[in-house]
Structures are given as C-alpha cells and as structure tokens.
Amino acid sequence: MASETDVRAKLQRAGQDHLLRFWADLAPEPQAALLAELASLEPDALREHCQRASAACALAPGPLLDLEARLQPLPPERVGSAVRCDRETLLRWEEEGFRQIALNKVAVLLLAGGQGTRLGVTYPKGMYQVGLPSQKTLYQLQAERIRRVQQLAGQRLGTHCTVPWYIMTSEFTLGPTIKFFKERDFFHLDPTNVVLFEQRMLPAVTFEGKAILERKDKVAMAPDGNGGLYCALVDHQILEDMKRRGVEFVHVYCVDNILVRLADPVFIGFCVLQGADCGAKVVEKAYPEEPVGVVCQVDGVPQVVEYNEISPEIAGLRGADGGLLYNTGNICNHFFTRGFLDMVTRNFVALEVCREEEFSPLKNADTASSDNPSTSRRALLAQHYRWALQAGAHFLDVHGVQLPEQSGLLPNGDPPAICEISPLVSYSGEGLEMYLQGRKLQSPFILDEDQARMLQLQEC
C-alpha cells in the first residue's frame, strides 16, 4: 500500500493536496481506504482533468464566438434519409442490414451509466416504467426488440443468428442492473450474449478546479460520461470479445429513447453500403432553438455541435429549399465499425429518420413539460396505434361504436385508442396484417405473443 507521504506528494504534484486536509481526524481504517482511493489517481491525469473542468466553467455562456466561419452542414452525399428516399432504396438498405445481422456481424451497445435522478427515482433509468398497459420497462422493450430482429434476420436467410448486447454501466448502475436482469432471466436472452461492463469514474470538481470530498475519507466520484466509452472498451477487453464473436458493426444508443430500434437493419445497411466506419441517426429539428445537438462539420470535420454553442442567427439559417440549414438533430444513436473503435475515422455519414417513429427521450419527471414519462408513453402508444391502423384494424369505444380513424393525437395528448404491440410480435410495424386486418379492437388492446397466437388460430 502507498504511504501517506507518497500519496501527499502525488496530490501536491496535481495541485490537489487539500484532499488530505481531514487526515488527522480519521481513524486507521478510513485512512487506509482514503489512501487506496487516492493512490489510484494518476497525478498528471488528475491535474489535467481538474484544469479542463475549471477552464470549461470559466468560458462565457452562450454561442462560441468564432464558430460561424468554421461551421458547415454535412455534404449531401454524406446524408441519407429514411423519410425521403424511395421504397426500393429503403428495402436495399434493410436487406443489407438483415444480411449482416444474419451473419452474426452486428452487435448493439447500450450506454446505461445514468440513474433516474431527474425522474425522481434512485435506480438505473433502464428499469423505469413509463406506465404502459403491459408495465414493461425500458430494458424489457429493448431486450424484446433484440429478440425480434434476430428472428426476422434468421427467417430471411434461413439461419440462427445472435445480436450480442453490450451494456456500459457505471459504479452506481452495474450492481442493480445485473440483479434486475438475473431476476428476470435476462428477458429470455442467452446470458452469455449480454455483456455488462463498467465505465470509469472521475473526481467531481468545483468551478475553481478543485476535486471534491464526498466525506472526509472519500473523494466524490462521477461516471465519465458517454465519452468514457472508448476507455471502457479497452479496460474491459470489449473489442477483443467482439472480435472473438465475429462482430464487425456496432450500433450504439442511449437507454432513455423509448422508440429506439436496436440493430436497426435499415441503419446498419445504409452505413455498410455507404462504406462508412462511423455514422449517426438524426431527426429533422422541430424548430430552430430546439435543445438538441446538431450533426454538422466544423473545420471540415464531422461532429456534434451542442445547441447552446450555436447562436440563434445560425440556428435559424434556411437553405434554398426553405428548410433549416442546420436541421440534423443528434439523437445519440450511432454506428461504428469495430475497426473504427480501434483507430481514427475515415468516412462519416448520417441517416435522417422519422422523429415520430424513432425518437422520444425520457429525461425528466412528469413535472417537466417535455421528455417525461407521459410523453414517452404517448409516443410509443401513438406509434402502435398507427401501426394497427396501417394493418387494417378498427377500434371501438367503450360502447362498441367504431371510432373514426385519425392519425393525430387527442387534445390531452393521447392517441384516439390505446394499443400496445409487443416488440416480440413486430419490430417496426411489419407482419401485423395477419393478426389485425379487418379486426375490430376494443381499447385498450395489447397484442403480445399469446394474443397473436390466439388470433392466428381464429383465422385457421
């Protein structure tokens, strides 16, 4: 074990020797615990981390002054659109994506280091229920989408395939997440294909660049953010595991999007056929000041520029078609080749997708006006209501009277009828005609595997 003298010298080198200011107050056991924690902090890295944090806090709030001259939209050849492309192109992307999935070359990687603090809960956000009729959690919805996309790919190519699920947690979420998955039998996924690993922790820092003590014998630590993915991949030999499994393409996403399509074959196929080693899904910004980052180019390099870094004037610029010039909203939904995760990028692309079909983040408690459990629940139920209508279903009210078919939401924000469709039955609205064509459904209606089998038997 490192001595007090050694640790104190390292902290002085980092400019953080105040972390030992309560040393004389501690008993031998807490002293040993504090020394062990401090000894693990590399002094140069600690100094740099604290200096960066202090410099960031010192920046004037608001848009970056020199950004306008350096900012450009992504070149058109780097942007595809699942919303505006023709049906043949969309099917070509999807077919290539399913082919790669069937060849066991695709994995999904979930960024799940955050707790549901802003939702008013202390457990990991993936364990949250937004109040669906089925009471499914975010984790369960995502697990079932993996199972369904495996099934669809396998059926197309007549093979058995696996989409490994890598889940990056933090010190705060690893234990509860493992326990949650074990208690639910990993949602019927093979546990060997669910790989949980932990991101690094960094000291919390004051505005003045001083590391904070949580208590006299412990440094306050926090997860190192989504950007900590790359270090965590190395720390836990995740890339080696992917190589062993034959994984070549990785779909990375955040836990809080209730509409996320895991291992989306359209997105995978688009990126593969474009020859990209790095890609992002984007949605068209709803309005110029919408608080989402913009995928664009800075000094010719693709990156995400945060909404608070762009002036209102730049955010409101319009292109020749009348649309926003910087309209590619980032939804933290990315494609990487395994090779990219080992080296630098060569060719970045972006795919525009429909917001209503693929993006509804869960960030806040219901006391907030947006991105809350109610908006997430309504987004999923509205999507499933649209799917049911497209499949030829009709809905009845409580008196058995057929409801008028309408695609919009009611004044209270709910869809005209409550319909929930299990991801195990349909991944993106496919195949529902065999169950719902011409049927009159009483709201609320849940189409799970058992109900689907029963409806098929009725047809026979």
ABEGO torsion letter per residue (X at the ends): XBBAAAAAAAAAAAGAAAAAAAAAABBAAAAAAAAAAAAABBAAAAAAAAAAAAAAAABBBEBBAAAAAABBBBBAAABBBAAABBAAAAAAAAAAAAAAAAAGABBBBBBAABBAAAAGBABBAAABBAGBAAGBBAAAAAAAAAAAAAAAAAAAAGBBBBBBBBBBBBAAAAAAAAAAAAAAGGGGBBAAABBBBBBBBBBBBBAAGBBBBABAABBBBBBAEAAAAAAAAAAAGAAAAAAAAGBABBBBBBAABAABBBGBAAAAAAAAAAGBABBBBBBBBABAABBBBBBBBBGGBBBBBBAAABBAAAAABBBAAGBBABABBBAGBBBBBAAAAABBBABBBBBBBBAAAABBBBABBAABABGBAAAAAAAAAAAAAAAAAAAGBBBBBAAGBBBBBBABBBAAGBBABBBBBBAAABAAGBGAAAAABGBBBBOBBBBBAAAAAAAAAAAX
